[in-house]
Amino acid sequence: MKFMKISDEAYDEFKSFLESSNVQDYNLRINYLGTNCSGPVFNIDIGKVEDDDVSDQVKDINFITTRELINVCSGFEILSNSENNGKGLELKPFIAPPSGCDGCSKNV
């Protein structure tokens, strides 16, 4: 199942980051950690495919996540530093789960 979008520039930057961090296993799990006022929080960690998972191979990297997360987010995009206006690499969901926060303005 295809659920990852990543440009060649972002792929090269992300793979270089993994190599500089001494990551040798390119089976990477995307996890949902919850939300804060800025929106959803995700992490990427080394993982393996389990029973209710889906995976998407992009060149040398195998991205893994749960079917449930794909049903909520529809997929993910990794942006390079330049694609993210100089703010570093970023993992973004296609559809962001609601934060549930109405206490402050996101424009602060």
PyMOL commands that set and color helices and strands:
alter all, ss='L'
color gray80, all
select helices_A, chain A and resi 8-20+67-73
alter helices_A, ss='H'
color red, helices_A
select strands_A, chain A and resi 4-6+27-36+39-46+53-58+61-66+76-79+90-93
alter strands_A, ss='S'
color yellow, strands_A
deselect
rebuild
show_as cartoon
